[in-house]
Every structure is written in structure tokens, then in C-alpha cells.
Amino acid sequence: MEPEITEYTICALPLDHGDAHHFAVVLQWRPGNLWVARRGGWRDYLDRNGEWQHGHEDSDEWRQAHWLDFATAVALAQTAAAELTVNGWTAEQILAGGR
């Protein structure tokens, strides 16, 4: 059996940048070949509308709103990663030398 990929990281900063973990959106596999898009080490998850929601995977209603097919999860995570702001800074501003 081949090893399976269970997590991807999407980030608007290079992954070796010191602040990358703050700007990371992590895709994690879930049963049924579905994925959640989660913000770094927090319990913030993207819903189907691309909105961040704080929560737990403790209900069918929550899972239906946050467990996504892979293509949808990637698209939402790419958009969200580009728009994340941490302490008033975007990844674009950091890369431009603003910090």
C-alpha cells in the first residue's frame, strides 16, 4: 500500500519564512475523501462560502458546512491565504519589505 497524503499547506509566504506558520491554511483529510481548510494552529475553519468559522467538528450540520471536496478546499484556501491579515499585516506587505 502506498503512503497517503493527509495534509497540505497553502501559504502566501514562502514556507521557510519565519512568519509563514501565521499565514498558513492547512488542508486536512477527513473520512469520505473530504477535506477541511483550517487556519494554522487555531480552530478556525473555512466554510463553503469561504468564511472563517471558529468551531469543532461535533455535528453533522457543522461537517456538512466545512468538509469539502479537494478542489473546493484548495480554491477556498488559496483565496483565504492571499487575504489573511496577521497583526495588521498581509503576506503581500511583508514580502514587499514592509516588515
Secondary structure, 3 states (H helix, E strand, C coil): CCCCCCEEEEECCCCCCCCHHHHEEEEEEECCCEEEEEECCCCEEECCCCCEEECCCCCHHHHHHHCECHHHHHHHHHHHHHHCEECCEEHHHHHHHHC
